[in-house]
Amino acid sequence: MKKLRITLEGKAYEVTVELLEDSVSSAVQPLPQPPVQVPPLSVSFPAGKPGSTAPVGEGCVAVCCPMAGKVFKCLVKPGDQVTHNQVVIVLDAMKMETPVVAPVAGVVRTVLFKEGDSVDEGDCLLQIEGLAH
């Protein structure tokens, strides 16, 4: 078994492969690189911008779906207080769980999808009324 780092379209992935025949030259050695940390996705659109499929209430920020998939877990409900970068929804897309985080601290005003619902990229998942500083 060999551990390799592969870069596709600028993103590095660590993979483990089993060599069936040892035809790899010992002169070829992968360069050591630190593992890549992928931050949770957070996409929001102000009212009226393309991609927002629901009207956004005054003083609210729409948390929009970054990719097509299914709502795997909804971790908040209307009235819940959330912090900036708190995971609010987990999507299931391409057999992977993708966390969606709150772009602002505030109070959840509306949740527009429930667990198991299919969502498209750009769909407004929920709205958060931002806290005044």
Residue pairs with C-beta under 8 A, 6 or more apart in sequence:
1 16
1 17
1 18
1 19
2 16
2 17
2 18
2 19
3 14
3 15
3 16
4 14
4 15
4 16
4 17
4 30
5 12
5 13
5 14
5 15
5 30
5 31
5 33
6 12
6 13
6 15
7 13
11 36
12 33
12 36
13 36
14 35
40 85
40 87
40 98
40 99
40 100
40 101
41 66
41 67
41 98
41 99
41 100
41 101
42 63
42 66
42 85
42 100
42 101
42 102
42 103
43 63
43 64
43 65
43 66
43 100
43 103
44 61
44 62
44 63
44 64
44 103
44 104
45 51
45 52
45 56
45 62
45 64
45 122
45 124
46 52
46 56
46 61
46 62
47 55
47 56
47 62
48 56
50 122
51 64
51 121
51 122
52 62
52 64
52 122
52 124
53 122
53 123
53 124
54 62
54 110
54 112
54 124
54 127
56 62
56 124
56 127
57 109
57 110
57 127
57 129
59 129
59 130
60 109
60 127
60 128
60 129
60 130
61 103
61 104
61 106
61 127
61 128
61 129
61 130
62 124
62 126
62 127
63 88
63 89
63 100
63 102
63 103
63 124
63 125
63 126
63 127
63 128
64 122
64 123
64 124
64 125
65 91
65 100
65 119
65 120
65 121
65 122
65 123
65 124
65 125
66 91
66 98
66 100
66 121
67 91
67 93
67 98
67 121
68 93
68 118
68 119
68 120
68 121
69 91
69 92
69 93
69 94
69 98
69 118
69 119
70 91
70 92
70 93
70 116
70 117
70 118
70 119
71 89
71 90
71 91
71 92
71 113
71 114
71 115
71 116
71 117
71 119
71 125
72 90
72 91
72 92
72 97
72 115
73 89
73 90
73 115
74 88
74 89
74 111
74 113
74 114
74 115
75 87
75 88
75 89
75 90
76 82
76 88
76 89
76 108
76 111
76 126
77 108
77 111
78 108
78 109
78 110
78 111
79 107
79 108
80 107
80 108
81 105
81 106
81 107
81 108
82 88
82 102
82 105
82 106
82 107
82 108
82 128
83 102
83 105
84 102
84 103
84 104
84 105
85 101
85 102
86 101
86 102
87 99
87 100
87 101
88 100
88 101
88 102
88 108
88 125
88 126
89 99
89 100
89 113
89 125
89 126
90 97
90 98
90 99
90 100
91 97
91 98
91 99
91 100
91 119
92 98
100 125
102 128
103 128
104 128
104 130
104 131
105 130
105 131
106 128
106 129
106 130
106 131
107 128
107 129
107 131
108 126
108 127
108 128
109 126
109 127
109 128
109 129
110 126
110 127
111 125
111 126
112 123
112 124
112 125
112 126
112 127
113 119
113 123
113 125
113 126
119 125
